[in-house]
């Protein structure tokens, strides 16, 4: 496993990965609401 700092150029890919994982969770109640879903 490799750990590295997230760079701006990778932000879109990382966001897609998180969204994909979120869309495939069986129990969304554990993780809702996502920070980007909050308004204000």
mmCIF entry with sequence, helices, sheets and N, C-alpha, C, O atoms, coordinates in Angstrom:
data_MODEL
# 
_entry.id   MODEL 
# 
_entity.id                         1 
_entity.type                       polymer 
_entity.pdbx_number_of_molecules   1 
# 
_entity_poly.entity_id                      1 
_entity_poly.type                           'polypeptide(L)' 
_entity_poly.nstd_linkage                   no 
_entity_poly.nstd_monomer                   no 
_entity_poly.pdbx_seq_one_letter_code       
;(UNK)(UNK)(UNK)(UNK)(UNK)(UNK)(UNK)(UNK)(UNK)(UNK)(UNK)(UNK)(UNK)(UNK)(UNK)(UNK)
(UNK)(UNK)(UNK)(UNK)(UNK)(UNK)(UNK)(UNK)(UNK)(UNK)(UNK)(UNK)(UNK)(UNK)(UNK)(UNK)
(UNK)(UNK)(UNK)(UNK)(UNK)(UNK)(UNK)(UNK)
;
_entity_poly.pdbx_seq_one_letter_code_can   XXXXXXXXXXXXXXXXXXXXXXXXXXXXXXXXXXXXXXXX 
_entity_poly.pdbx_strand_id                 A 
# 
loop_
_entity_poly_seq.entity_id 
_entity_poly_seq.num 
_entity_poly_seq.mon_id 
_entity_poly_seq.hetero 
1 1  UNK n 
1 2  UNK n 
1 3  UNK n 
1 4  UNK n 
1 5  UNK n 
1 6  UNK n 
1 7  UNK n 
1 8  UNK n 
1 9  UNK n 
1 10 UNK n 
1 11 UNK n 
1 12 UNK n 
1 13 UNK n 
1 14 UNK n 
1 15 UNK n 
1 16 UNK n 
1 17 UNK n 
1 18 UNK n 
1 19 UNK n 
1 20 UNK n 
1 21 UNK n 
1 22 UNK n 
1 23 UNK n 
1 24 UNK n 
1 25 UNK n 
1 26 UNK n 
1 27 UNK n 
1 28 UNK n 
1 29 UNK n 
1 30 UNK n 
1 31 UNK n 
1 32 UNK n 
1 33 UNK n 
1 34 UNK n 
1 35 UNK n 
1 36 UNK n 
1 37 UNK n 
1 38 UNK n 
1 39 UNK n 
1 40 UNK n 
# 
_struct_asym.id          A 
_struct_asym.entity_id   1 
# 
loop_
_struct_conf.conf_type_id 
_struct_conf.id 
_struct_conf.pdbx_PDB_helix_id 
_struct_conf.beg_label_comp_id 
_struct_conf.beg_label_asym_id 
_struct_conf.beg_label_seq_id 
_struct_conf.pdbx_beg_PDB_ins_code 
_struct_conf.end_label_comp_id 
_struct_conf.end_label_asym_id 
_struct_conf.end_label_seq_id 
_struct_conf.pdbx_end_PDB_ins_code 
_struct_conf.beg_auth_comp_id 
_struct_conf.beg_auth_asym_id 
_struct_conf.beg_auth_seq_id 
_struct_conf.end_auth_comp_id 
_struct_conf.end_auth_asym_id 
_struct_conf.end_auth_seq_id 
_struct_conf.pdbx_PDB_helix_class 
_struct_conf.details 
_struct_conf.pdbx_PDB_helix_length 
HELX_P HELX_P1 AA1 UNK A 8  ? UNK A 10 ? UNK A 8  UNK A 10 5 ? 3  
HELX_P HELX_P2 AA2 UNK A 11 ? UNK A 23 ? UNK A 11 UNK A 23 1 ? 13 
HELX_P HELX_P3 AA3 UNK A 28 ? UNK A 30 ? UNK A 28 UNK A 30 5 ? 3  
HELX_P HELX_P4 AA4 UNK A 35 ? UNK A 37 ? UNK A 35 UNK A 37 5 ? 3  
# 
_struct_conf_type.id          HELX_P 
_struct_conf_type.criteria    ? 
_struct_conf_type.reference   ? 
# 
loop_
_atom_site.group_PDB 
_atom_site.id 
_atom_site.type_symbol 
_atom_site.label_atom_id 
_atom_site.label_alt_id 
_atom_site.label_comp_id 
_atom_site.label_asym_id 
_atom_site.label_entity_id 
_atom_site.label_seq_id 
_atom_site.pdbx_PDB_ins_code 
_atom_site.Cartn_x 
_atom_site.Cartn_y 
_atom_site.Cartn_z 
_atom_site.occupancy 
_atom_site.B_iso_or_equiv 
_atom_site.pdbx_formal_charge 
_atom_site.auth_seq_id 
_atom_site.auth_comp_id 
_atom_site.auth_asym_id 
_atom_site.auth_atom_id 
_atom_site.pdbx_PDB_model_num 
ATOM 1   N N  . UNK A 1 1  ? 0.846   -1.159 0.000   1.00 0.00 ? 1  UNK A N  1 
ATOM 2   C CA . UNK A 1 1  ? 0.000   0.000  0.000   1.00 0.00 ? 1  UNK A CA 1 
ATOM 3   C C  . UNK A 1 1  ? 0.896   1.227  0.000   1.00 0.00 ? 1  UNK A C  1 
ATOM 4   O O  . UNK A 1 1  ? 1.924   1.276  0.675   1.00 0.00 ? 1  UNK A O  1 
ATOM 5   N N  . UNK A 1 2  ? 0.474   2.212  -0.776  1.00 0.00 ? 2  UNK A N  1 
ATOM 6   C CA . UNK A 1 2  ? 1.251   3.436  -0.881  1.00 0.00 ? 2  UNK A CA 1 
ATOM 7   C C  . UNK A 1 2  ? 0.423   4.617  -0.375  1.00 0.00 ? 2  UNK A C  1 
ATOM 8   O O  . UNK A 1 2  ? -0.745  4.767  -0.732  1.00 0.00 ? 2  UNK A O  1 
ATOM 9   N N  . UNK A 1 3  ? 1.028   5.429  0.439   1.00 0.00 ? 3  UNK A N  1 
ATOM 10  C CA . UNK A 1 3  ? 0.383   6.645  0.939   1.00 0.00 ? 3  UNK A CA 1 
ATOM 11  C C  . UNK A 1 3  ? 1.150   7.835  0.395   1.00 0.00 ? 3  UNK A C  1 
ATOM 12  O O  . UNK A 1 3  ? 2.380   7.865  0.427   1.00 0.00 ? 3  UNK A O  1 
ATOM 13  N N  . UNK A 1 4  ? 0.406   8.823  -0.108  1.00 0.00 ? 4  UNK A N  1 
ATOM 14  C CA . UNK A 1 4  ? 1.036   10.046 -0.557  1.00 0.00 ? 4  UNK A CA 1 
ATOM 15  C C  . UNK A 1 4  ? 0.056   11.193 -0.383  1.00 0.00 ? 4  UNK A C  1 
ATOM 16  O O  . UNK A 1 4  ? -1.152  10.986 -0.269  1.00 0.00 ? 4  UNK A O  1 
ATOM 17  N N  . UNK A 1 5  ? 0.581   12.372 -0.367  1.00 0.00 ? 5  UNK A N  1 
ATOM 18  C CA . UNK A 1 5  ? -0.237  13.564 -0.196  1.00 0.00 ? 5  UNK A CA 1 
ATOM 19  C C  . UNK A 1 5  ? -1.104  13.774 -1.425  1.00 0.00 ? 5  UNK A C  1 
ATOM 20  O O  . UNK A 1 5  ? -0.641  13.611 -2.554  1.00 0.00 ? 5  UNK A O  1 
ATOM 21  N N  . UNK A 1 6  ? -2.357  14.135 -1.206  1.00 0.00 ? 6  UNK A N  1 
ATOM 22  C CA . UNK A 1 6  ? -3.265  14.426 -2.301  1.00 0.00 ? 6  UNK A CA 1 
ATOM 23  C C  . UNK A 1 6  ? -2.868  15.752 -2.945  1.00 0.00 ? 6  UNK A C  1 
ATOM 24  O O  . UNK A 1 6  ? -2.720  16.774 -2.275  1.00 0.00 ? 6  UNK A O  1 
ATOM 25  N N  . UNK A 1 7  ? -2.705  15.702 -4.238  1.00 0.00 ? 7  UNK A N  1 
ATOM 26  C CA . UNK A 1 7  ? -2.343  16.899 -4.994  1.00 0.00 ? 7  UNK A CA 1 
ATOM 27  C C  . UNK A 1 7  ? -3.590  17.415 -5.704  1.00 0.00 ? 7  UNK A C  1 
ATOM 28  O O  . UNK A 1 7  ? -4.515  16.650 -5.975  1.00 0.00 ? 7  UNK A O  1 
ATOM 29  N N  . UNK A 1 8  ? -3.615  18.712 -6.006  1.00 0.00 ? 8  UNK A N  1 
ATOM 30  C CA . UNK A 1 8  ? -4.761  19.300 -6.694  1.00 0.00 ? 8  UNK A CA 1 
ATOM 31  C C  . UNK A 1 8  ? -5.075  18.576 -7.997  1.00 0.00 ? 8  UNK A C  1 
ATOM 32  O O  . UNK A 1 8  ? -6.244  18.431 -8.356  1.00 0.00 ? 8  UNK A O  1 
ATOM 33  N N  . UNK A 1 9  ? -4.055  18.124 -8.703  1.00 0.00 ? 9  UNK A N  1 
ATOM 34  C CA . UNK A 1 9  ? -4.269  17.449 -9.981  1.00 0.00 ? 9  UNK A CA 1 
ATOM 35  C C  . UNK A 1 9  ? -4.985  16.105 -9.813  1.00 0.00 ? 9  UNK A C  1 
ATOM 36  O O  . UNK A 1 9  ? -5.536  15.581 -10.781 1.00 0.00 ? 9  UNK A O  1 
ATOM 37  N N  . UNK A 1 10 ? -4.985  15.542 -8.600  1.00 0.00 ? 10 UNK A N  1 
ATOM 38  C CA . UNK A 1 10 ? -5.646  14.269 -8.328  1.00 0.00 ? 10 UNK A CA 1 
ATOM 39  C C  . UNK A 1 10 ? -6.994  14.427 -7.652  1.00 0.00 ? 10 UNK A C  1 
ATOM 40  O O  . UNK A 1 10 ? -7.662  13.430 -7.373  1.00 0.00 ? 10 UNK A O  1 
ATOM 41  N N  . UNK A 1 11 ? -7.407  15.653 -7.383  1.00 0.00 ? 11 UNK A N  1 
ATOM 42  C CA . UNK A 1 11 ? -8.625  15.893 -6.613  1.00 0.00 ? 11 UNK A CA 1 
ATOM 43  C C  . UNK A 1 11 ? -9.863  15.328 -7.305  1.00 0.00 ? 11 UNK A C  1 
ATOM 44  O O  . UNK A 1 11 ? -10.720 14.751 -6.636  1.00 0.00 ? 11 UNK A O  1 
ATOM 45  N N  . UNK A 1 12 ? -9.980  15.477 -8.618  1.00 0.00 ? 12 UNK A N  1 
ATOM 46  C CA . UNK A 1 12 ? -11.146 14.980 -9.341  1.00 0.00 ? 12 UNK A CA 1 
ATOM 47  C C  . UNK A 1 12 ? -11.220 13.453 -9.268  1.00 0.00 ? 12 UNK A C  1 
ATOM 48  O O  . UNK A 1 12 ? -12.298 12.899 -9.050  1.00 0.00 ? 12 UNK A O  1 
ATOM 49  N N  . UNK A 1 13 ? -10.099 12.773 -9.447  1.00 0.00 ? 13 UNK A N  1 
ATOM 50  C CA . UNK A 1 13 ? -10.065 11.310 -9.354  1.00 0.00 ? 13 UNK A CA 1 
ATOM 51  C C  . UNK A 1 13 ? -10.431 10.854 -7.944  1.00 0.00 ? 13 UNK A C  1 
ATOM 52  O O  . UNK A 1 13 ? -11.196 9.905  -7.774  1.00 0.00 ? 13 UNK A O  1 
ATOM 53  N N  . UNK A 1 14 ? -9.890  11.523 -6.943  1.00 0.00 ? 14 UNK A N  1 
ATOM 54  C CA . UNK A 1 14 ? -10.169 11.168 -5.554  1.00 0.00 ? 14 UNK A CA 1 
ATOM 55  C C  . UNK A 1 14 ? -11.649 11.375 -5.245  1.00 0.00 ? 14 UNK A C  1 
ATOM 56  O O  . UNK A 1 14 ? -12.278 10.539 -4.597  1.00 0.00 ? 14 UNK A O  1 
ATOM 57  N N  . UNK A 1 15 ? -12.195 12.487 -5.710  1.00 0.00 ? 15 UNK A N  1 
ATOM 58  C CA . UNK A 1 15 ? -13.610 12.764 -5.503  1.00 0.00 ? 15 UNK A CA 1 
ATOM 59  C C  . UNK A 1 15 ? -14.464 11.675 -6.151  1.00 0.00 ? 15 UNK A C  1 
ATOM 60  O O  . UNK A 1 15 ? -15.452 11.232 -5.564  1.00 0.00 ? 15 UNK A O  1 
ATOM 61  N N  . UNK A 1 16 ? -14.094 11.245 -7.345  1.00 0.00 ? 16 UNK A N  1 
ATOM 62  C CA . UNK A 1 16 ? -14.815 10.171 -8.024  1.00 0.00 ? 16 UNK A CA 1 
ATOM 63  C C  . UNK A 1 16 ? -14.741 8.859  -7.262  1.00 0.00 ? 16 UNK A C  1 
ATOM 64  O O  . UNK A 1 16 ? -15.723 8.121  -7.188  1.00 0.00 ? 16 UNK A O  1 
ATOM 65  N N  . UNK A 1 17 ? -13.586 8.570  -6.700  1.00 0.00 ? 17 UNK A N  1 
ATOM 66  C CA . UNK A 1 17 ? -13.417 7.359  -5.897  1.00 0.00 ? 17 UNK A CA 1 
ATOM 67  C C  . UNK A 1 17 ? -14.333 7.382  -4.673  1.00 0.00 ? 17 UNK A C  1 
ATOM 68  O O  . UNK A 1 17 ? -15.011 6.397  -4.380  1.00 0.00 ? 17 UNK A O  1 
ATOM 69  N N  . UNK A 1 18 ? -14.348 8.500  -3.970  1.00 0.00 ? 18 UNK A N  1 
ATOM 70  C CA . UNK A 1 18 ? -15.201 8.629  -2.785  1.00 0.00 ? 18 UNK A CA 1 
ATOM 71  C C  . UNK A 1 18 ? -16.670 8.506  -3.171  1.00 0.00 ? 18 UNK A C  1 
ATOM 72  O O  . UNK A 1 18 ? -17.433 7.824  -2.487  1.00 0.00 ? 18 UNK A O  1 
ATOM 73  N N  . UNK A 1 19 ? -17.076 9.162  -4.265  1.00 0.00 ? 19 UNK A N  1 
ATOM 74  C CA . UNK A 1 19 ? -18.468 9.100  -4.709  1.00 0.00 ? 19 UNK A CA 1 
ATOM 75  C C  . UNK A 1 19 ? -18.847 7.676  -5.085  1.00 0.00 ? 19 UNK A C  1 
ATOM 76  O O  . UNK A 1 19 ? -19.944 7.222  -4.760  1.00 0.00 ? 19 UNK A O  1 
ATOM 77  N N  . UNK A 1 20 ? -17.955 6.967  -5.764  1.00 0.00 ? 20 UNK A N  1 
ATOM 78  C CA . UNK A 1 20 ? -18.208 5.579  -6.147  1.00 0.00 ? 20 UNK A CA 1 
ATOM 79  C C  . UNK A 1 20 ? -18.379 4.692  -4.913  1.00 0.00 ? 20 UNK A C  1 
ATOM 80  O O  . UNK A 1 20 ? -19.289 3.865  -4.858  1.00 0.00 ? 20 UNK A O  1 
ATOM 81  N N  . UNK A 1 21 ? -17.507 4.868  -3.934  1.00 0.00 ? 21 UNK A N  1 
ATOM 82  C CA . UNK A 1 21 ? -17.615 4.087  -2.697  1.00 0.00 ? 21 UNK A CA 1 
ATOM 83  C C  . UNK A 1 21 ? -18.927 4.399  -1.987  1.00 0.00 ? 21 UNK A C  1 
ATOM 84  O O  . UNK A 1 21 ? -19.616 3.490  -1.524  1.00 0.00 ? 21 UNK A O  1 
ATOM 85  N N  . UNK A 1 22 ? -19.270 5.671  -1.901  1.00 0.00 ? 22 UNK A N  1 
ATOM 86  C CA . UNK A 1 22 ? -20.497 6.113  -1.239  1.00 0.00 ? 22 UNK A CA 1 
ATOM 87  C C  . UNK A 1 22 ? -21.726 5.530  -1.929  1.00 0.00 ? 22 UNK A C  1 
ATOM 88  O O  . UNK A 1 22 ? -22.673 5.114  -1.261  1.00 0.00 ? 22 UNK A O  1 
ATOM 89  N N  . UNK A 1 23 ? -21.720 5.497  -3.260  1.00 0.00 ? 23 UNK A N  1 
ATOM 90  C CA . UNK A 1 23 ? -22.858 4.962  -4.013  1.00 0.00 ? 23 UNK A CA 1 
ATOM 91  C C  . UNK A 1 23 ? -23.039 3.466  -3.836  1.00 0.00 ? 23 UNK A C  1 
ATOM 92  O O  . UNK A 1 23 ? -24.119 2.942  -4.109  1.00 0.00 ? 23 UNK A O  1 
ATOM 93  N N  . UNK A 1 24 ? -22.006 2.765  -3.386  1.00 0.00 ? 24 UNK A N  1 
ATOM 94  C CA . UNK A 1 24 ? -22.076 1.314  -3.261  1.00 0.00 ? 24 UNK A CA 1 
ATOM 95  C C  . UNK A 1 24 ? -22.139 0.823  -1.815  1.00 0.00 ? 24 UNK A C  1 
ATOM 96  O O  . UNK A 1 24 ? -22.035 -0.379 -1.571  1.00 0.00 ? 24 UNK A O  1 
ATOM 97  N N  . UNK A 1 25 ? -22.305 1.727  -0.861  1.00 0.00 ? 25 UNK A N  1 
ATOM 98  C CA . UNK A 1 25 ? -22.418 1.315  0.530   1.00 0.00 ? 25 UNK A CA 1 
ATOM 99  C C  . UNK A 1 25 ? -23.803 0.727  0.789   1.00 0.00 ? 25 UNK A C  1 
ATOM 100 O O  . UNK A 1 25 ? -24.802 1.208  0.254   1.00 0.00 ? 25 UNK A O  1 
ATOM 101 N N  . UNK A 1 26 ? -23.850 -0.307 1.606   1.00 0.00 ? 26 UNK A N  1 
ATOM 102 C CA . UNK A 1 26 ? -25.125 -0.931 1.921   1.00 0.00 ? 26 UNK A CA 1 
ATOM 103 C C  . UNK A 1 26 ? -25.923 -0.125 2.930   1.00 0.00 ? 26 UNK A C  1 
ATOM 104 O O  . UNK A 1 26 ? -27.151 -0.082 2.853   1.00 0.00 ? 26 UNK A O  1 
ATOM 105 N N  . UNK A 1 27 ? -25.248 0.511  3.870   1.00 0.00 ? 27 UNK A N  1 
ATOM 106 C CA . UNK A 1 27 ? -25.946 1.260  4.914   1.00 0.00 ? 27 UNK A CA 1 
ATOM 107 C C  . UNK A 1 27 ? -25.483 2.710  4.892   1.00 0.00 ? 27 UNK A C  1 
ATOM 108 O O  . UNK A 1 27 ? -24.526 3.070  5.578   1.00 0.00 ? 27 UNK A O  1 
ATOM 109 N N  . UNK A 1 28 ? -26.155 3.538  4.111   1.00 0.00 ? 28 UNK A N  1 
ATOM 110 C CA . UNK A 1 28 ? -25.750 4.936  3.966   1.00 0.00 ? 28 UNK A CA 1 
ATOM 111 C C  . UNK A 1 28 ? -25.997 5.756  5.222   1.00 0.00 ? 28 UNK A C  1 
ATOM 112 O O  . UNK A 1 28 ? -25.415 6.830  5.371   1.00 0.00 ? 28 UNK A O  1 
ATOM 113 N N  . UNK A 1 29 ? -26.839 5.282  6.126   1.00 0.00 ? 29 UNK A N  1 
ATOM 114 C CA . UNK A 1 29 ? -27.138 6.036  7.345   1.00 0.00 ? 29 UNK A CA 1 
ATOM 115 C C  . UNK A 1 29 ? -25.885 6.279  8.173   1.00 0.00 ? 29 UNK A C  1 
ATOM 116 O O  . UNK A 1 29 ? -25.812 7.268  8.902   1.00 0.00 ? 29 UNK A O  1 
ATOM 117 N N  . UNK A 1 30 ? -24.907 5.401  8.076   1.00 0.00 ? 30 UNK A N  1 
ATOM 118 C CA . UNK A 1 30 ? -23.667 5.559  8.850   1.00 0.00 ? 30 UNK A CA 1 
ATOM 119 C C  . UNK A 1 30 ? -22.861 6.764  8.382   1.00 0.00 ? 30 UNK A C  1 
ATOM 120 O O  . UNK A 1 30 ? -22.093 7.331  9.160   1.00 0.00 ? 30 UNK A O  1 
ATOM 121 N N  . UNK A 1 31 ? -23.024 7.162  7.124   1.00 0.00 ? 31 UNK A N  1 
ATOM 122 C CA . UNK A 1 31 ? -22.168 8.178  6.527   1.00 0.00 ? 31 UNK A CA 1 
ATOM 123 C C  . UNK A 1 31 ? -22.911 9.427  6.056   1.00 0.00 ? 31 UNK A C  1 
ATOM 124 O O  . UNK A 1 31 ? -22.287 10.328 5.496   1.00 0.00 ? 31 UNK A O  1 
ATOM 125 N N  . UNK A 1 32 ? -24.186 9.502  6.259   1.00 0.00 ? 32 UNK A N  1 
ATOM 126 C CA . UNK A 1 32 ? -24.968 10.634 5.744   1.00 0.00 ? 32 UNK A CA 1 
ATOM 127 C C  . UNK A 1 32 ? -25.151 11.691 6.806   1.00 0.00 ? 32 UNK A C  1 
ATOM 128 O O  . UNK A 1 32 ? -25.224 11.352 7.988   1.00 0.00 ? 32 UNK A O  1 
ATOM 129 N N  . UNK A 1 33 ? -25.230 12.958 6.440   1.00 0.00 ? 33 UNK A N  1 
ATOM 130 C CA . UNK A 1 33 ? -24.963 13.470 5.083   1.00 0.00 ? 33 UNK A CA 1 
ATOM 131 C C  . UNK A 1 33 ? -23.467 13.599 4.838   1.00 0.00 ? 33 UNK A C  1 
ATOM 132 O O  . UNK A 1 33 ? -22.683 13.779 5.770   1.00 0.00 ? 33 UNK A O  1 
ATOM 133 N N  . UNK A 1 34 ? -23.090 13.505 3.590   1.00 0.00 ? 34 UNK A N  1 
ATOM 134 C CA . UNK A 1 34 ? -21.696 13.708 3.219   1.00 0.00 ? 34 UNK A CA 1 
ATOM 135 C C  . UNK A 1 34 ? -21.383 15.194 3.370   1.00 0.00 ? 34 UNK A C  1 
ATOM 136 O O  . UNK A 1 34 ? -22.268 16.028 3.177   1.00 0.00 ? 34 UNK A O  1 
ATOM 137 N N  . UNK A 1 35 ? -20.141 15.540 3.711   1.00 0.00 ? 35 UNK A N  1 
ATOM 138 C CA . UNK A 1 35 ? -19.800 16.951 3.925   1.00 0.00 ? 35 UNK A CA 1 
ATOM 139 C C  . UNK A 1 35 ? -20.142 17.851 2.744   1.00 0.00 ? 35 UNK A C  1 
ATOM 140 O O  . UNK A 1 35 ? -20.556 18.993 2.944   1.00 0.00 ? 35 UNK A O  1 
ATOM 141 N N  . UNK A 1 36 ? -19.978 17.359 1.519   1.00 0.00 ? 36 UNK A N  1 
ATOM 142 C CA . UNK A 1 36 ? -20.280 18.196 0.357   1.00 0.00 ? 36 UNK A CA 1 
ATOM 143 C C  . UNK A 1 36 ? -21.771 18.360 0.126   1.00 0.00 ? 36 UNK A C  1 
ATOM 144 O O  . UNK A 1 36 ? -22.178 19.192 -0.685  1.00 0.00 ? 36 UNK A O  1 
ATOM 145 N N  . UNK A 1 37 ? -22.603 17.577 0.827   1.00 0.00 ? 37 UNK A N  1 
ATOM 146 C CA . UNK A 1 37 ? -24.053 17.703 0.690   1.00 0.00 ? 37 UNK A CA 1 
ATOM 147 C C  . UNK A 1 37 ? -24.625 18.776 1.613   1.00 0.00 ? 37 UNK A C  1 
ATOM 148 O O  . UNK A 1 37 ? -25.764 19.209 1.436   1.00 0.00 ? 37 UNK A O  1 
ATOM 149 N N  . UNK A 1 38 ? -23.842 19.198 2.588   1.00 0.00 ? 38 UNK A N  1 
ATOM 150 C CA . UNK A 1 38 ? -24.309 20.211 3.537   1.00 0.00 ? 38 UNK A CA 1 
ATOM 151 C C  . UNK A 1 38 ? -24.371 21.562 2.863   1.00 0.00 ? 38 UNK A C  1 
ATOM 152 O O  . UNK A 1 38 ? -23.467 21.928 2.112   1.00 0.00 ? 38 UNK A O  1 
ATOM 153 N N  . UNK A 1 39 ? -25.408 22.290 3.117   1.00 0.00 ? 39 UNK A N  1 
ATOM 154 C CA . UNK A 1 39 ? -25.566 23.630 2.549   1.00 0.00 ? 39 UNK A CA 1 
ATOM 155 C C  . UNK A 1 39 ? -25.267 24.655 3.627   1.00 0.00 ? 39 UNK A C  1 
ATOM 156 O O  . UNK A 1 39 ? -25.586 24.454 4.799   1.00 0.00 ? 39 UNK A O  1 
ATOM 157 N N  . UNK A 1 40 ? -24.656 25.749 3.223   1.00 0.00 ? 40 UNK A N  1 
ATOM 158 C CA . UNK A 1 40 ? -24.426 26.831 4.157   1.00 0.00 ? 40 UNK A CA 1 
ATOM 159 C C  . UNK A 1 40 ? -23.062 26.860 4.626   1.00 0.00 ? 40 UNK A C  1 
ATOM 160 O O  . UNK A 1 40 ? -22.703 27.722 5.429   1.00 0.00 ? 40 UNK A O  1 
# 
